[in-house]
Amino acid sequence: MIPSFAAIIAVAIVAFAPSVVAVGCFSGGQTGDCSAAISGICAEVNGHIFAQGETISTCVNTKAIRCNMAVKNTGGGGSQIGQQECIDDMTATNNGCDGHGGIRADGNFQLTLDPNAGAC
């Protein structure tokens, strides 16, 4: 009986979790660490009210690479994403894709982190 209760609790937790889709990691290309650049774009989108389809993007030069990052509203107008939510999503992509970067969907937002060779 206890395993059934645990299964019910697990399903309930998943049902109430934010709608974050797993990272779609890039399979090739330049690798690199964009962690130092994440806070900049996330501060920029914090409190911003996005129009439908609006994208905020940036390119940041690090020591060895450039980091192209974007936050796109894939939902209706008036959507917002918080700074910490953005940081968490971008960090998960940065740390979970073997340095290749990728795209993560979180509710009405698509967040892209892409390390590249050369400068912005």
DSSP file with accessible surface (Angstrom, degrees, kcal/mol):
  #  RESIDUE AA STRUCTURE BP1 BP2  ACC     N-H-->O    O-->H-N    N-H-->O    O-->H-N    TCO  KAPPA ALPHA  PHI   PSI    X-CA   Y-CA   Z-CA
    1    1 A M     >        0   0  193      0, 0.0     4,-1.7     0, 0.0     3,-0.2   0.000 360.0 360.0 360.0 -37.0    0.0    0.0    0.0
    2    2 A I  H  >  +     0   0  132      1,-0.2     4,-2.5     2,-0.2     5,-0.2   0.922 360.0  55.4 -62.1 -43.7    2.8    2.4    0.7
    3    3 A P  H  > S+     0   0   99      0, 0.0     4,-2.1     0, 0.0    -1,-0.2   0.891 106.8  51.8 -59.2 -34.6    4.3    2.2   -2.8
    4    4 A S  H  > S+     0   0   72     -3,-0.2     4,-2.1     2,-0.2    -2,-0.2   0.917 109.1  49.7 -66.5 -39.4    0.9    3.2   -4.2
    5    5 A F  H  X S+     0   0  129     -4,-1.7     4,-2.4     1,-0.2    -1,-0.2   0.929 110.1  50.9 -64.1 -43.0    0.8    6.2   -2.0
    6    6 A A  H  X S+     0   0   55     -4,-2.5     4,-2.5     1,-0.2    -1,-0.2   0.895 109.2  51.2 -62.7 -39.2    4.3    7.2   -3.0
    7    7 A A  H  X S+     0   0   55     -4,-2.1     4,-2.3    -5,-0.2    -1,-0.2   0.905 109.1  50.4 -65.3 -40.1    3.3    6.9   -6.7
    8    8 A I  H  X S+     0   0  113     -4,-2.1     4,-2.3     2,-0.2    -2,-0.2   0.927 111.2  48.6 -63.9 -43.4    0.3    9.1   -6.1
    9    9 A I  H  X S+     0   0   73     -4,-2.4     4,-2.5     2,-0.2    -2,-0.2   0.928 110.6  51.3 -62.5 -43.6    2.5   11.8   -4.4
   10   10 A A  H  X S+     0   0   53     -4,-2.5     4,-2.2     1,-0.2    -2,-0.2   0.917 110.9  47.6 -61.6 -43.1    5.0   11.6   -7.2
   11   11 A V  H  X S+     0   0  104     -4,-2.3     4,-2.4     1,-0.2    -1,-0.2   0.912 111.0  51.9 -64.8 -39.9    2.3   12.1   -9.9
   12   12 A A  H  X S+     0   0   39     -4,-2.3     4,-1.4     2,-0.2    -2,-0.2   0.912 108.8  50.1 -64.5 -40.2    0.8   15.0   -7.9
   13   13 A I  H  X S+     0   0  113     -4,-2.5     4,-0.7     1,-0.2     3,-0.4   0.937 111.6  47.8 -63.8 -45.4    4.2   16.7   -7.6
   14   14 A V  H >< S+     0   0  110     -4,-2.2     3,-0.9     1,-0.2    -2,-0.2   0.906 107.7  56.7 -62.8 -38.1    4.8   16.4  -11.4
   15   15 A A  H 3< S+     0   0   73     -4,-2.4    -1,-0.2     1,-0.2    -2,-0.2   0.842 112.5  40.6 -64.4 -31.3    1.3   17.8  -12.1
   16   16 A F  H 3< S+     0   0  180     -4,-1.4    -1,-0.2    -3,-0.4    -2,-0.2   0.452  91.1 109.1 -98.6  -0.2    2.0   20.9  -10.2
   17   17 A A  S << S-     0   0   53     -3,-0.9    -3,-0.0    -4,-0.7    -4,-0.0  -0.391  82.8 -91.5 -72.7 151.6    5.6   21.5  -11.4
   18   18 A P        -     0   0   99      0, 0.0     2,-2.0     0, 0.0    -1,-0.1  -0.280  44.9-102.0 -59.9 152.9    6.2   24.4  -13.8
   19   19 A S        +     0   0   82     -3,-0.1    88,-2.6    87,-0.0     2,-0.5  -0.510  60.0 158.6 -82.4  80.9    5.9   23.4  -17.5
   20   20 A V  B     -A  106   0A  52     -2,-2.0     2,-0.3    86,-0.2    86,-0.2  -0.913  29.1-148.9-105.6 124.6    9.6   23.2  -18.3
   21   21 A V        -     0   0   88     84,-2.9    84,-0.5    -2,-0.5     3,-0.1  -0.731  31.0 -95.7 -93.0 142.5   10.5   21.1  -21.3
   22   22 A A        -     0   0   83     -2,-0.3    83,-0.3     1,-0.1     2,-0.1  -0.088  50.6 -88.4 -53.8 155.0   13.8   19.3  -21.3
   23   23 A V        -     0   0   36     81,-0.1     2,-0.9     1,-0.1    81,-0.2  -0.406  26.4-145.1 -68.1 136.1   16.8   20.9  -23.0
   24   24 A G  E     -B  103   0A  42     79,-3.3    79,-2.2    -2,-0.1     2,-0.2  -0.894  28.4-154.2 -98.2  97.1   17.3   20.3  -26.7
   25   25 A a  E     -B  102   0A  59     -2,-0.9    77,-0.3    77,-0.2     2,-0.2  -0.502  15.8-114.6 -76.8 144.6   21.0   20.4  -26.7
   26   26 A F        -     0   0   63     75,-2.7    74,-0.2    -2,-0.2    -1,-0.1  -0.564  21.5-147.2 -71.5 140.7   23.0   21.3  -29.8
   27   27 A S        +     0   0  123     -2,-0.2     2,-0.2    73,-0.1    -1,-0.1   0.621  68.3   1.1 -90.4 -12.8   24.9   18.2  -31.0
   28   28 A G  S    S+     0   0   36     72,-0.1     2,-0.1     2,-0.1    -2,-0.0  -0.794  79.6  80.8-152.3-164.6   28.0   19.9  -32.4
   29   29 A G  S    S-     0   0   68     -2,-0.2    87,-0.1     2,-0.0     2,-0.0  -0.366  85.2  -9.2  89.6-170.6   29.7   23.2  -33.0
   30   30 A Q        -     0   0   76     85,-0.2     2,-0.3    -2,-0.1    -2,-0.1  -0.303  62.8-151.1 -62.2 138.5   31.8   25.3  -30.7
   31   31 A T        +     0   0   65     83,-0.1     2,-0.3     2,-0.0    69,-0.2  -0.792  31.0 129.9-107.6 157.0   31.8   24.4  -27.1
   32   32 A G        -     0   0   21     67,-1.6     2,-0.6    -2,-0.3    69,-0.1  -0.930  54.8 -90.0 171.8 169.0   32.3   26.7  -24.2
   33   33 A D        +     0   0   96     -2,-0.3     3,-0.2     1,-0.1    32,-0.1  -0.884  30.4 173.6-103.3 116.8   31.1   28.0  -20.8
   34   34 A b    >>  +     0   0    0     -2,-0.6     3,-1.7     1,-0.2     4,-0.9   0.220  45.2 114.1-103.4  14.3   28.6   30.9  -21.0
   35   35 A S  H >> S+     0   0   59      1,-0.3     3,-0.7     2,-0.2     4,-0.5   0.844  72.8  56.1 -59.2 -34.3   27.9   31.0  -17.2
   36   36 A A  H 34 S+     0   0   85     -3,-0.2    -1,-0.3     1,-0.2     4,-0.2   0.713 108.5  48.9 -70.7 -17.7   29.5   34.5  -16.8
   37   37 A A  H <> S+     0   0    5     -3,-1.7     4,-1.0     1,-0.1     3,-0.5   0.607  89.2  82.5 -96.6 -12.1   27.2   35.9  -19.5
   38   38 A I  H <X S+     0   0    4     -4,-0.9     4,-2.1    -3,-0.7     5,-0.2   0.893  82.8  58.1 -64.4 -43.3   23.8   34.5  -18.2
   39   39 A S  H  X S+     0   0   68     -4,-0.5     4,-2.2     1,-0.2    -1,-0.2   0.848 100.3  60.0 -61.9 -30.4   23.1   37.2  -15.5
   40   40 A G  H  > S+     0   0   44     -3,-0.5     4,-1.7    -4,-0.2    -1,-0.2   0.955 109.4  38.3 -63.7 -52.0   23.2   40.0  -18.1
   41   41 A I  H  X S+     0   0    1     -4,-1.0     4,-2.0     1,-0.2     5,-0.2   0.891 115.7  54.2 -69.3 -33.5   20.4   38.8  -20.3
   42   42 A c  H  X S+     0   0    0     -4,-2.1     4,-1.3     1,-0.2    -1,-0.2   0.869 107.7  49.6 -70.8 -32.2   18.4   37.6  -17.4
   43   43 A A  H  < S+     0   0   52     -4,-2.2    -1,-0.2    -5,-0.2    -2,-0.2   0.879 109.7  53.7 -68.3 -35.4   18.6   41.0  -15.8
   44   44 A E  H  < S+     0   0  105     -4,-1.7    -2,-0.2     1,-0.2    -1,-0.2   0.880 112.6  41.2 -67.5 -38.1   17.5   42.5  -19.1
   45   45 A V  H >< S+     0   0    0     -4,-2.0     3,-2.0    -5,-0.1    36,-0.5   0.703  86.9 112.8 -84.8 -17.8   14.3   40.4  -19.4
   46   46 A N  T 3< S-     0   0   78     -4,-1.3    36,-0.2     1,-0.3     3,-0.1  -0.346  94.3  -0.1 -59.8 122.7   13.4   40.6  -15.7
   47   47 A G  T 3  S+     0   0   48     34,-0.5    -1,-0.3     1,-0.3     2,-0.3   0.352  97.2 136.7  80.8  -6.7   10.2   42.6  -15.4
   48   48 A H    <   -     0   0   62     -3,-2.0     2,-0.8    33,-0.3    33,-0.4  -0.542  51.3-139.4 -74.8 134.2    9.9   43.1  -19.2
   49   49 A I        -     0   0  108     -2,-0.3     2,-0.3    31,-0.1    31,-0.2  -0.857  23.7-145.6 -95.5 110.8    6.4   42.6  -20.6
   50   50 A F  B     -F   79   0B   1     29,-2.9    28,-2.1    -2,-0.8    29,-0.9  -0.572   1.7-135.7 -80.6 138.0    6.9   40.7  -23.8
   51   51 A A    >   -     0   0   54     -2,-0.3     3,-2.1    26,-0.2    22,-0.2  -0.456  50.6 -72.5 -76.8 162.0    4.7   41.2  -26.9
   52   52 A Q  T 3  S+     0   0  153      1,-0.3    24,-0.2    -2,-0.1    -1,-0.1  -0.363 122.0   4.3 -58.4 126.9    3.6   38.1  -28.6
   53   53 A G  T 3  S+     0   0   38     20,-0.9    -1,-0.3    22,-0.6    21,-0.1   0.414  93.7 150.8  79.1  -1.8    6.6   36.6  -30.5
   54   54 A E    <   -     0   0   60     -3,-2.1    19,-2.8    18,-0.1     2,-0.4  -0.358  27.1-162.2 -67.8 141.5    9.0   39.2  -29.1
   55   55 A T  E     -C   72   0A  67     17,-0.2     2,-0.5    -2,-0.1    17,-0.2  -0.983  11.8-162.8-125.1 135.2   12.6   38.1  -28.6
   56   56 A I  E     +C   71   0A  16     15,-2.6    15,-2.6    -2,-0.4     2,-0.3  -0.981  25.2 172.1-111.4 125.6   15.3   39.8  -26.5
   57   57 A S  E     -C   70   0A  82     -2,-0.5     2,-0.3    13,-0.2    13,-0.2  -0.916  11.8-180.0-133.9 161.4   18.8   38.6  -27.6
   58   58 A T  E     -C   69   0A  42     11,-2.6    11,-2.6    -2,-0.3     2,-0.4  -0.975  19.5-143.3-153.2 161.2   22.4   39.4  -26.8
   59   59 A d  E     -C   68   0A  42     -2,-0.3     2,-0.4     9,-0.2     9,-0.2  -1.000  20.0-172.1-129.7 128.6   25.9   38.5  -27.7
   60   60 A V  E     -C   67   0A  47      7,-2.0     7,-2.9    -2,-0.4     2,-0.4  -0.988  17.3-137.6-126.2 128.9   28.6   38.5  -25.0
   61   61 A N  E     -C   66   0A  89     -2,-0.4     5,-0.2     5,-0.2     2,-0.2  -0.704  24.4-177.9 -82.4 130.7   32.3   38.1  -25.5
   62   62 A T        -     0   0   44      3,-3.2   -28,-0.1    -2,-0.4    -1,-0.0  -0.494  48.3 -78.1-109.7-170.1   34.0   35.8  -22.9
   63   63 A K  S    S+     0   0  221     -2,-0.2     3,-0.1     1,-0.2    -2,-0.0   0.906 123.6   7.4 -57.9 -44.9   37.7   35.0  -22.7
   64   64 A A  S    S+     0   0   88      1,-0.1    54,-0.4    53,-0.0     2,-0.2   0.613 128.9  20.6-116.9 -16.5   37.7   32.4  -25.4
   65   65 A I        -     0   0   11    -32,-0.1    -3,-3.2    52,-0.1     2,-0.4  -0.818  68.2-111.5-141.8 176.4   34.3   32.5  -27.1
   66   66 A R  E     -CD  61 116A  68     50,-2.8    50,-3.0    -2,-0.2     2,-0.6  -0.926  24.5-143.6-113.9 148.8   31.2   34.5  -27.7
   67   67 A b  E     -CD  60 115A   0     -7,-2.9    -7,-2.0    -2,-0.4     2,-0.5  -0.953   8.4-163.1-116.0 113.5   27.9   33.6  -26.2
   68   68 A N  E     +CD  59 114A  49     46,-2.5    46,-2.6    -2,-0.6     2,-0.3  -0.866  19.6 174.7 -92.9 125.2   24.7   34.2  -28.2
   69   69 A M  E     +CD  58 113A   4    -11,-2.6   -11,-2.6    -2,-0.5     2,-0.3  -0.977   9.1 178.9-134.8 147.8   21.7   34.1  -26.0
   70   70 A A  E     -CD  57 112A  21     42,-2.1    42,-2.9    -2,-0.3     2,-0.4  -0.997  17.8-159.7-148.3 147.6   18.0   34.8  -26.6
   71   71 A V  E     -CD  56 111A   0    -15,-2.6   -15,-2.6    -2,-0.3     2,-0.4  -0.992  21.8-172.9-126.2 119.1   14.7   34.7  -24.7
   72   72 A K  E     -CD  55 110A  81     38,-2.6    38,-2.4    -2,-0.4     2,-0.8  -0.946  23.5-134.0-119.7 134.7   11.6   34.5  -26.9
   73   73 A N  E     + D   0 109A   0    -19,-2.8   -20,-0.9    -2,-0.4    36,-0.2  -0.767  24.5 175.1 -83.2 112.7    8.0   34.8  -26.0
   74   74 A T        +     0   0   78     34,-3.5    35,-0.2    -2,-0.8    -1,-0.1   0.408  61.9  63.2 -97.5   1.5    6.2   31.9  -27.8
   75   75 A G  S    S-     0   0   13     33,-1.0   -22,-0.6     1,-0.3     3,-0.1  -0.168  98.6 -53.2-105.9-157.6    2.9   32.7  -26.1
   76   76 A G    >   -     0   0   38      1,-0.2     3,-0.7   -24,-0.2    -1,-0.3  -0.162  67.6 -76.8 -76.6 170.9    0.5   35.6  -26.1
   77   77 A G  T 3  S+     0   0   51      1,-0.2   -26,-0.2   -25,-0.1    -1,-0.2  -0.241 109.4  44.3 -64.9 156.6    1.3   39.2  -25.4
   78   78 A G  T 3  S+     0   0   51    -28,-2.1    -1,-0.2     1,-0.3   -27,-0.2   0.522  77.7 144.5  87.0   7.6    1.8   40.4  -21.8
   79   79 A S  B <   -F   50   0B  16    -29,-0.9   -29,-2.9    -3,-0.7     2,-0.3  -0.490  26.4-170.4 -81.0 149.7    4.0   37.4  -20.8
   80   80 A Q        -     0   0  109    -31,-0.2     2,-0.4    -2,-0.2    28,-0.2  -0.967  13.0-158.2-135.6 152.8    6.9   37.8  -18.3
   81   81 A I        -     0   0    2    -36,-0.5   -34,-0.5   -33,-0.4   -33,-0.3  -0.999  25.1-124.3-129.3 134.6    9.7   35.7  -17.1
   82   82 A G     >  -     0   0   30     -2,-0.4     4,-2.4   -36,-0.2     5,-0.2  -0.359  19.1-116.9 -77.2 157.7   11.5   36.3  -13.8
   83   83 A Q  H  > S+     0   0   68      1,-0.2     4,-2.7     2,-0.2     5,-0.2   0.921 114.3  46.6 -59.5 -46.7   15.2   36.9  -13.5
   84   84 A Q  H  > S+     0   0  115      2,-0.2     4,-2.9     1,-0.2    -1,-0.2   0.896 111.2  51.6 -67.7 -38.2   15.8   33.8  -11.3
   85   85 A E  H  > S+     0   0   75      2,-0.2     4,-2.4     1,-0.2    -1,-0.2   0.925 111.8  48.0 -61.8 -42.7   13.7   31.5  -13.6
   86   86 A c  H  X S+     0   0    0     -4,-2.4     4,-2.9     2,-0.2     5,-0.3   0.939 112.1  48.8 -61.7 -47.2   15.7   32.8  -16.6
   87   87 A I  H  X S+     0   0   39     -4,-2.7     4,-2.8     1,-0.2     5,-0.2   0.928 111.7  49.6 -60.3 -44.7   19.0   32.2  -14.7
   88   88 A D  H  X S+     0   0   87     -4,-2.9     4,-2.2     1,-0.2    -1,-0.2   0.923 114.1  44.8 -61.1 -45.2   17.9   28.7  -13.7
   89   89 A D  H  X S+     0   0    7     -4,-2.4     4,-1.9     2,-0.2    -2,-0.2   0.930 115.9  45.3 -65.9 -46.6   16.9   27.8  -17.3
   90   90 A M  H  X S+     0   0    0     -4,-2.9     4,-2.9     2,-0.2    -2,-0.2   0.909 113.5  50.6 -65.1 -39.1   20.0   29.2  -18.9
   91   91 A T  H  X S+     0   0   47     -4,-2.8     4,-3.0    -5,-0.3     5,-0.3   0.909 107.8  52.9 -66.1 -40.1   22.3   27.6  -16.3
   92   92 A A  H  X S+     0   0   36     -4,-2.2     4,-1.8    -5,-0.2    -1,-0.2   0.906 112.9  44.8 -61.3 -39.8   20.6   24.2  -16.8
   93   93 A T  H  X S+     0   0    1     -4,-1.9     4,-0.7     2,-0.2     8,-0.3   0.931 114.2  48.9 -68.9 -44.9   21.3   24.5  -20.6
   94   94 A N  H  <>S+     0   0    9     -4,-2.9     5,-0.6     1,-0.2     3,-0.3   0.921 121.3  34.6 -60.2 -43.8   24.9   25.7  -20.0
   95   95 A N  H  <5S+     0   0  113     -4,-3.0     3,-0.3     1,-0.2    -1,-0.2   0.686 118.0  50.9 -87.0 -20.2   25.7   22.9  -17.6
   96   96 A G  H  <5S+     0   0   55     -4,-1.8    -1,-0.2    -5,-0.3    -2,-0.2   0.363  97.0  64.0-103.4   5.5   23.6   20.1  -19.1
   97   97 A a  T ><5S-     0   0    4     -4,-0.7     3,-2.5    -3,-0.3    -1,-0.2   0.022 104.9-108.3-120.5  27.9   24.7   20.2  -22.8
   98   98 A D  T 3 5S-     0   0  147     -3,-0.3    -3,-0.1     1,-0.3    -2,-0.1   0.837  77.8 -58.5  51.2  34.0   28.4   19.3  -22.6
   99   99 A G  T 3 <S+     0   0   17     -5,-0.6   -67,-1.6    -6,-0.2    -1,-0.3   0.438 119.7 104.6  81.6  -1.6   29.3   22.9  -23.5
  100  100 A H  S <  S-     0   0   43     -3,-2.5    -2,-0.1   -69,-0.2   -72,-0.1   0.646  73.0-141.3 -85.0 -17.7   27.4   22.9  -26.8
  101  101 A G        -     0   0    1     -8,-0.3   -75,-2.7    -7,-0.2     2,-0.3  -0.221  24.4-177.6  79.9-177.3   24.5   25.0  -25.6
  102  102 A G  E     -BE  25 113A   0     11,-2.0    11,-2.4   -77,-0.3     2,-0.4  -0.984  27.2 -73.0 172.0-166.1   20.9   24.4  -26.6
  103  103 A I  E     -BE  24 112A  60    -79,-2.2   -79,-3.3    -2,-0.3     2,-0.4  -0.971  33.5-170.4-125.4 137.2   17.3   25.5  -26.4
  104  104 A R  E     - E   0 111A  44      7,-2.7     7,-3.3    -2,-0.4     2,-0.4  -0.993  11.3-148.5-130.0 134.3   14.9   25.2  -23.4
  105  105 A A  E     + E   0 110A  35    -84,-0.5   -84,-2.9    -2,-0.4     2,-0.3  -0.862  17.8 174.5-102.3 134.2   11.2   25.8  -23.3
  106  106 A D  E >   -AE  20 109A   7      3,-3.2     3,-2.1    -2,-0.4   -86,-0.2  -0.869  59.9 -61.4-141.7 102.4    9.7   27.1  -20.1
  107  107 A G  T 3  S-     0   0   41    -88,-2.6    -1,-0.1    -2,-0.3   -86,-0.0  -0.386 123.8  -6.7  60.4-122.3    6.0   28.0  -20.2
  108  108 A N  T 3  S+     0   0   76     -2,-0.2   -34,-3.5   -28,-0.2   -33,-1.0   0.318 123.6  85.7 -84.6   9.0    5.5   30.8  -22.8
  109  109 A F  E <   -DE  73 106A   8     -3,-2.1    -3,-3.2   -36,-0.2     2,-0.5  -0.888  54.7-162.1-123.5 145.7    9.3   31.2  -23.3
  110  110 A Q  E     -DE  72 105A  70    -38,-2.4   -38,-2.6    -2,-0.4     2,-0.5  -0.992  17.7-163.4-118.0 121.3   12.0   29.6  -25.4
  111  111 A L  E     -DE  71 104A   0     -7,-3.3    -7,-2.7    -2,-0.5     2,-0.4  -0.923   3.4-166.9-112.3 128.3   15.5   30.3  -24.1
  112  112 A T  E     -DE  70 103A  29    -42,-2.9   -42,-2.1    -2,-0.5     2,-0.4  -0.952   9.9-178.9-118.3 134.0   18.6   29.8  -26.3
  113  113 A L  E     +DE  69 102A   1    -11,-2.4   -11,-2.0    -2,-0.4   -44,-0.2  -0.995  10.9 172.1-130.3 121.6   22.2   29.6  -25.2
  114  114 A D  E     -D   68   0A  49    -46,-2.6   -46,-2.5    -2,-0.4     2,-0.2  -0.877  19.5-154.1-139.8 103.0   24.8   29.1  -28.0
  115  115 A P  E     +D   67   0A   1      0, 0.0     2,-0.3     0, 0.0   -48,-0.2  -0.560  24.6 178.9 -73.2 140.4   28.6   29.3  -27.5
  116  116 A N  E     -D   66   0A  37    -50,-3.0   -50,-2.8    -2,-0.2     2,-0.1  -0.968  29.7-103.2-140.7 158.2   30.4   30.3  -30.7
  117  117 A A  S    S+     0   0   55     -2,-0.3   -52,-0.1   -52,-0.2   -87,-0.0  -0.380  81.2  22.7 -75.7 154.5   33.9   30.9  -31.9
  118  118 A G  S    S-     0   0   50    -54,-0.4     2,-0.2    -2,-0.1    -2,-0.2  -0.145  94.1 -57.6  84.3-179.6   35.1   34.5  -32.5
  119  119 A A              0   0   71      1,-0.1   -53,-0.1   -58,-0.1    -2,-0.0  -0.576 360.0 360.0 -99.0 164.1   33.9   37.8  -31.1
  120  120 A d              0   0   82     -2,-0.2    -1,-0.1   -55,-0.1   -59,-0.0  -0.294 360.0 360.0 -64.8 360.0   30.5   39.4  -31.3
